[in-house]
């Protein structure tokens, strides 16, 4: 961190605290670091996380992230998420899930898939390809996690053999 920004994480946390920002408001901290100090995105996230944790914040568990995203009007999408989670985790013992407020990334060596309750009636499955296979199911995923392509899934029946094959391709290309 010091090599990239000129300060250690602890020094940045002190800067955040000196400026009277609520360290648990990570968006405000990231904006402050970007706008006032020109700190780049990955460093912003690391500093904001460290400042929030130092102030007593604890990140939600994966289960809490899932519950938050698939509740209320989107609760009906939970079975689709559960089926996709099972499919993605079954690809290999090296797959893990991380939590985000608006999507759930699935990681191998790097993120290869992401799942989001995009609307009240659709889950998007984002896939990251280095060499995308030809498929009519794949749409451009610009701005969705680290995905290069996405597939809209509105029912369990949409998780078909082609979707399973595409998830395997993404997994294989990101190991």
TARA-V372993 format. One record per residue. RES is the residue in one letter. PSI is psi as a letter, one per 40 degrees, with the letter a starting at -180 (NA if undefined). D_CENTER is the distance of its C-alpha to the mean C-alpha in Angstrom with 2 decimals. Layout:
# TARA-V372993
RES_PSI_D_CENTER + RES_PSI_D_CENTER
This chain:
# TARA-V372993
X_d_22.17 + X_d_25.86 + X_d_26.40 + X_d_23.69 + X_e_24.45 + X_e_27.90 + X_i_26.93 + X_i_25.49 + X_d_22.59 + X_d_25.36 + X_d_27.26 + X_d_24.36 + X_d_23.90 + X_d_27.65 + X_d_27.40 + X_d_24.87 + X_d_27.24 + X_d_30.30 + X_e_29.15 + X_e_28.94 + X_i_25.30 + X_h_23.73 + X_e_21.48 + X_e_19.35 + X_g_18.58 + X_d_15.77 + X_d_15.67 + X_d_19.44 + X_d_19.32 + X_d_16.99 + X_d_19.28 + X_d_22.30 + X_d_21.33 + X_d_20.68 + X_d_23.70 + X_d_26.19 + X_e_25.48 + X_f_23.68 + X_h_20.98 + X_i_18.36 + X_d_14.63 + X_d_13.53 + X_d_16.61 + X_d_16.04 + X_d_12.84 + X_d_14.83 + X_d_17.88 + X_d_16.46 + X_d_14.94 + X_d_18.35 + X_d_20.31 + X_d_18.71 + X_d_19.24 + X_d_22.75 + X_e_23.42 + X_e_22.69 + X_i_19.17 + X_h_17.38 + X_i_13.69 + X_i_13.33 + X_i_13.46 + X_d_11.18 + X_d_14.07 + X_d_14.03 + X_d_10.46 + X_d_11.66 + X_d_14.97 + X_d_13.88 + X_d_12.11 + X_f_14.91 + X_i_17.94 + X_b_20.62 + X_e_20.98 + X_e_18.03 + X_d_19.43 + X_e_21.11 + X_e_17.92 + X_d_17.28 + X_d_19.48 + X_d_17.52 + X_d_14.26 + X_d_16.52 + X_d_18.08 + X_d_14.97 + X_d_13.74 + X_d_17.33 + X_d_17.52 + X_d_14.51 + X_d_15.55 + X_e_19.10 + X_d_18.54 + X_i_19.16 + X_e_19.51 + X_e_17.16 + X_h_13.97 + X_i_11.75 + X_i_8.86 + X_i_6.64 + X_i_6.15 + X_i_4.70 + X_d_7.67 + X_e_7.22 + X_i_5.05 + X_h_4.84 + X_i_4.22 + X_h_7.90 + X_i_9.48 + X_b_13.12 + X_d_14.49 + X_i_11.43 + X_h_8.44 + X_e_10.59 + X_i_9.02 + X_i_6.48 + X_h_8.25 + X_i_8.88 + X_g_12.25 + X_d_13.23 + X_a_16.82 + X_e_19.17 + X_e_20.26 + X_h_17.46 + X_h_14.20 + X_h_12.54 + X_h_11.74 + X_h_10.24 + X_i_11.97 + X_h_12.47 + X_i_16.22 + X_d_18.55 + X_g_21.41 + X_h_20.54 + X_i_23.02 + X_h_25.11 + X_h_24.03 + X_e_24.78 + X_d_21.67 + X_h_19.33 + X_i_18.60 + X_h_17.25 + X_f_13.54 + X_h_14.05 + X_e_11.45 + X_h_8.75 + X_b_5.70 + X_e_8.00 + X_i_9.95 + X_d_13.66 + X_i_14.69 + X_i_13.96 + X_h_16.18 + X_h_17.02 + X_h_17.97 + X_e_20.38 + X_i_22.10 + X_d_22.23 + X_d_24.81 + X_e_22.32 + X_g_20.82 + X_a_23.75 + X_d_24.90 + X_d_23.60 + X_d_19.99 + X_d_20.48 + X_d_21.95 + X_d_19.21 + X_d_16.55 + X_d_19.11 + X_d_19.52 + X_d_15.86 + X_d_15.97 + X_d_19.31 + X_e_18.42 + X_f_15.66 + X_NA_17.77
